[in-house]
Amino acid sequence: MLFDNFDLVSALATLAACVVSMVLLLVVSQQLWQLRWTSTRDKNCKLPMPKGSMGFPIIGETCHWLVQGSAFHASRRQKYGNVFKTHLLGRPLIRVTGAENVRKVLMGEHTLVSVDWPQSTSTLLGPNSLANSIGDIHRKRRKVFSKVFSHEALQSYLPKIQQVIQESLRLWSSNPEPINVYRESQRLSFHMAVRVLLGFRVADEEMRHLFNEATIELIFAAFATTASASTSLIMQLLRHPAVLEKLREELRTRGILHNGCLCEGELGLDTIVSLKYLDCVIKEVLRLFTPVSGGYRTALQTFELDGVQIPKGWSVMYSIRDTHDTSSVFKDVDAFDPDRFSQERSEDKEGRFHYLPFGGGIRSCLGKQLATLFLRILAIELASTSRFELATRNFPRVVTVPVVHPVDGLKVKFYGLDSNQNEIPSDLLADIKTEELLGAAV
């Protein structure tokens, strides 16, 4: 019996020693890990490194980020300020928030910073893509692509975009069951990209450049971000019926909507752009639900942000979404309030980089005019030709990775006002088959 008790005590002592050793090893290794990154500060700069935690060896703070989601960045920002360091997904980075800080990063291309995307994104888009090119090559390619989004080009796209949206809404309304809005918005965005971005006419030489540098990049950008923004638009119109009714009233006042129908010939590009309240609605959707959280850069030299140094060679992630959420120019920042962009209030006029859903500087989104045109037409069609209601008891939770979207896709039942809604156009069916084939290939 005595020996049995001795064996038990010995086993417990051994276990305790192992636990203590593991804890000490973890503490020491974490301190060495922190020291490893602290030692990368520029010794020639008197400014301190940004505050923050690099987490545990190798994994950094990735587990915290996966569990907390968007709350991770908010908690770190509250603790360390608008410029803090962390280690996510195998890479150290400095996260930057705030209009002035973001302005300095975006306007410092080629002098302070250079473009830097995660390896997976760079590989997907290819080495010759617009996103990965720099310097004169970037400027030349951007000039070629800009013709795809000129005023004349947008004017020619308008009937195609409207047709794709109308066909999709008829298809949604013909479904006796609620639809998954996010999934169907992805399909809609894909159709728009195929019809519009693969249907433009340019000179043969420029066409070769476009395909060599990948029209694929345009479709990639349109598919993910436009689907996200479309879903957010529908969700906010469901949440705020007064906004939807005010939008309808603007359409009636302008002679676009009459007796529940769109007036033929009234929906020109200049007319759409002149709809002030519609513009406010789209801007507010993009402020509150910016599809892309931000972008990556690499410091070409050590520079200062918010009183700390950004050492040469470090990755910098500027946050669009956090900048919107923390901007002092927006009153009641969490509220969905399109009138904040009205001429009377013009809250976005306080500073250029307080509102930047499409980025800024020389890499601002080339397709922003096409994206906003698409969202405007979608809003007009929703307000004019559709009835829709939430098919679940509560609105779903919204997540931000990889882009903003509802966790369940947003289940909505559509009721069409068009008696001929049951027929699915043959070209839409062809697009659906193309999408399914490409999806299978991926």
Helices and strands as residue ranges (DSSP letters): H 2-38, E 51-52, H 62-68, H 70-80, E 83-88, E 91-96, H 99-106, E 113-115, H 119-125, H 135-146, G 147-149, H 151-174, E 179-180, H 181-192, I 193-197, H 204-212, H 215-221, I 222-226, H 227-239, H 241-253, E 257-258, E 261-262, H 269-273, H 276-288, E 294-299, E 303-305, E 308-310, E 315-319, H 320-326, G 338-341, G 347-350, G 352-354, G 361-363, H 368-385, E 386-390, E 398-399, E 405-406, E 411-416, H 426-441
